[in-house]
């Protein structure tokens, strides 16, 4: 992430133009800014920076995209992104919750429903409905689940992030 002197973010296209100008004016072989971003991300992951931080740094829409991009280079990255390892089974309640958002058309427009499901009991432990798919919708559903179940630390909450 690059900033201007006043602290605001440097526009991506401007950054590319500046980089290309510096690169063309040097006697160095051509280097793409894209390659440098990914080398930096690989080094950050190898140094132990959290996957979600690298995802934000790269501007990826999903942590799964970041994990898929770097899992061939760093096998531990895929494991970090998938805490449930595609095993949707739990031996006791409040160990694994799964979430999803669904869109429902109505006569008055669309409504969105966010649901939190306990994998062991297969019960809906939290839900929320709203006219837009915002973070507040998901937070309300998760808040209801926490209030209803009072989970202990270590509960895994799985979401496919729209994938």
C-alpha positions, 0 to 999 in steps of 0.5 A: 500500500502506497500513500501520498505525502498528505497520507491518502492512498496513491491511486493505482494507475498513478503508481503504475505510471510512476513505476514504469517511468522509473523503470524505463529510466534505469539501466535495469532489465524490465520489471513489472510492478505486478511481479513485485507485489506478489514477491512481497506477498510471498515474502510476507506470508513466509515471514508469518504475516496473517493471510487476511493481512496479505489479502487486504494488502493485495486487494483480493475480494476473498481470502480463498483467492489469496490462499489459492494463489499462494498455496502452490508456493507455500503449502501452509497457506491453504491450511491457514485459509481452511480451518475446517479442512472441508470436514463439516462434522463436529462432535459437540455443539458450538465447535463449528458453525457455518454461515451463509447469506441468501437472497429472496425476491419479494413483491417489494424487492429483494431481502437478504437472510444471513444464517448461522448453523451449528454443525453438530446439532444442525440447528439455526442458532442465529439469523437476521433479515435485511433489505441489503447484504451488509456487514450489519446483516451478518453481524446481527446474525452472529450476535444472535448466535452468540447470545443464544449459545454463549460459545466457548473460545475456540469455536470455528465460524466457517463461511465460503466468502461467496465462492 
